[in-house]
Structure formats: structure tokens, C-alpha cells
Amino acid sequence: MQFDEVIRGRRSIRGYKPDPVPRALIEEILALAMRAPSSMNTQPWNFYVHRRTARPHPRRQHRTDGGGRPAGPAFAGPHRERQIGVAKQLFAAMGIARDDAEKRQDWVLRGFRQFDAPVCVIVTYDRVLDGSDDTPFDCGAVTNALVNAAWSRGLGAVINSQGIMQSPVVREHAGIADDQVIMKSIALGWPDESFPANAVVSERKRVDEATVFVGFDE
């Protein structure tokens, strides 16, 4: 694909085929992603990639152990409005009514199961860098590069915070070393085009809404 096709065409994928993803292809994608820029070339990121087999029950634990990034305060204002907006798009695509508590709960649990993707990539960084402002930014850059590299090769992905909310379970199940801070998880696999939510394209702010130009001629 051309660069613009990848950027404009990529969608968050929440429904996957069960087909396995070859390890060599994952390594190729990671090698591309790791060309992402990082502060002073620190390259703080590491990856724990595991194939879907048996997963811990999503209700087993609902806490963090300090091994993952804090969730922060709840969204408010326009950020909350955008969060609600994409949720409405997804629920409409999936036929989930506002008052259907059972289907809504099932959707939440799908997130904890990494949307049943055949591969889960957990992005971590070296604990010695904890507290650095640059490190989370750098991990975001490599994560963005990863999902775009995957899309360019026909693979879908979704960056998923739910997948690491139970960090003690995640750390144990994925064999994550104690010297690593869990940053984010990514579900990865071949998109199931028949899954309705995969057709959802979230709305984006316009350039003029997000940008202030200084010193440019009109």
C-alpha cells in the first residue's frame, strides 16, 4: 500500500478470523514499527507477543498492581463526547440497544478477552525509565507504527487498554519480567470482514480544530 492508503484506510478491528498469524510476519511488522522515533534514541519499548490459547477468566481479578500505567481521570467535555460518539457507532453496528445490559456486558468482556484475536502484543518499557515524560510518548509512537505496519500487510489491530487492566494476571500469563512496566496491549489478527463493528470508521477532528498556525501568511 501507499502511505496515504494505510493512514486513511486503517480501522480499529474488533472481530478476527481464527487463522494463525505467522511468527515471521509479526517479526517483520515489529522491525518496521521499531523504526519509530524515540527521545534521544532511547528506544524504551519491549514487546511480549503471545498466541491465543487458553486465557485467564476476565472476572478473575479487577485491579492493577502498579505494573501498568494508571488509567487517569475519567474523560470529560469534548473528549467524553468523542468517547460516547464512537461507542454509539459501535453499538449501532452491533445492534446493541441502550437498555440491553446483557449484550453490553458481553461487549465489555470481549475487550478483556482481547476481542478473541489470535495474537496479543503487550507493549512494555524498562522500569528504570518510569516517571519519564518521554517514555510513554515513545511507546505511543511505536504502537502507532505497529498498527499501521500491520494494516499495510493485511492484518487488523486495535489498541486496547482493557487487555492490561488486570495486570497481575497479564504479567503472570504472558511471563512479563518484573523490570518491565506494562504500557498497552494490542489485539492483532486477520480481520473478519463479516463482523459489523469492523466497518466502523471513527470521526476525526479537522485540522483547523486541532491546529494553531503562527507566522504563516493567509
N, C-alpha and C positions, 0 to 999 in steps of 0.2 A: 504494500500500500504506500501511497504518497503520504507525507507527514500530515497534511491538512485532512486527508481522509481518515486517518487514525484519530486525530483530535476531535474532529466534528462527528465522527461516526460512533465512537466508543460509548457504550452504555453500561450501567451497573447491572450485572447479571445475577439473578436470584433463583434461577432454575437451571439445572445442569443435567446433561446426559450422564449415564453411569460409566461411560467409556473411560479407561485409564488415560492418563497423560504421561507420555514417555519422560523418563528422567532426563534424557539428553536435551529434550525441548525445554524443560524447566531450567536446566543449566544455561542454555542459550539465552533465555529470557533474563535470567539473573545477571548474566555477563553484560547484557545491554543495559539493564537497569542501573548497574553499578558504575556506569559512565556518568551518572548524575553528579552535579556539583556538590561539594561539601565545604564547610568552613575550613580554610587553610589546609585543605586536602586531608582532613582528619578521618574521613570515611568511617563513621562510628557504627555503622549498621552491621548486623548479622542476621541470618535467616535460619529458621527451623522449618523445614518442609516435611510434612508428613502426609501420607496417603490415607484416604478414608478407609478405616476398618471398623473396629468397634469404638464407639465414642462414649465418654462418660455421660451419664444421665444428666440432662440440663438442670434438673432440680437438686442435684447433689450438694452444691454449695452456691451461695449467692453473696459472696463477699470477696474483697481483694486483700492481699497480704502485703501491700506496699511494693509488690513486684511488677505492677503495671502502672501506667500513667494515670493520675487522678482524672476523673471524669469532668470535674469543674462544675460551676453553677449551671442551673437549667437555662436553656435559651430563652430569650425574651425579645420583644419588639419585632423588627423585621426578620431577624434570624429565626425566631419561633414561627413566624408566618411562613417562611420558606420550608421549615421542617414540616409543618402541618400540610403545606401545599403538596409536597411530594408524597406524603403519607396518603392524602386523599387520592392522588393519581394511582398509587399502588393498590389501594383498597378497591377503587373503582375497577381497575383492570382485573383484579382477582375476584370481584363480585362479593366483597366482604362488606356487609351492611354495618352502619354505625353502631347498632344495638346488638350485633351478633358477637357476644362475648367469647363464645367457643372458637369461632374462626379467627378472631383477633388474637386469642391466646395461642392458637396453633401457629399463627404467623410469627409471633414473638419467639416461640420455641424453635421454629425453623432457623431464626437468626442465631440462637445459641448453638444449633447444630451446623453452623456454617452453611446454611441453605443446602445441606446434603451434597456439597461439592465434593468431587473425588480427591481434591488436593486442598490442603490448608497451608498457607505460608504465614508464619509468625515472624514479624519484624522485631528485633531486639537491638539494644545498644549496650555498650560496655558500661557497667555500673560506675566505674571511676569517673565517667563524664556526667553523672546525674547532677542536675542543677544547672547545667549549661543551657543558655538560651538558644545556642546554635544547634545543638544536637537534635532536638525534636524537629526543627526546621529541616535539617539534613535528612532525617528519616522520612519526613514528608516528601522530600524531593525524590528519594529513591523509590518510595512507594508509588508515586505518580508515574515515574518512569517504568516501573514494573507492570502496572496495569495497562499502560499504553503499548509496551513491548508485547505483552500477551495478546492484546487485541490485534496487533499487526500480524500475528501468526494464527489468527482464528480462534483464540482462546478468550473466554469471558472471565471477568473477575468482579468482585465487589469488596471494597474496603469496609471492614465490619468490626465495630467496637464491641458488639455483643460477644464475639468469639473469644474475647480475653477478659470479660467481666469476672469470670471465676478463675482468677489467676493461679490459685493453688492447684486446682485440677489441671489447668492448662500446663503449668510448669512440670507437674509430675508426668502427665500423659505424653507430653512432647519431649521430655528429657532436657528441659532448658536449664542450663547451668546457673548456679546461684550468682555468678558475677555478671549476669545479664539482666537488664531491665526490660520487661515486656512492653513494647510500644504500641503495636497494632497487629491485627490479623487480616488476612486476605483470603477469601474463598476463590478458588481457581478451577476451571474446567471447561469442557466443551459446552457452549450454550445450547439449551433446549429451546428451539425457536417456537415450540408449541406452548411454552409456559407464558401465560398472559403478561405477567409483570415484566418480562424481559423486553417488551415493546415500549415500556415507559421511558420517555426522554424528559428528564427534569429541566425546568426552566432555568435560564441564566440571566443574571443582571446584564444590562447593557454597558458598553464601555463608558458612556458618558455618566452613568450612575456610579461607577466604581473609580473613576479617574479624575484627577485634577492636573491639568497641564499648566506649567508655569514658564513664561518666557517664550511661548510659541506665538507666531503671527496667526491671526484668524484667517 
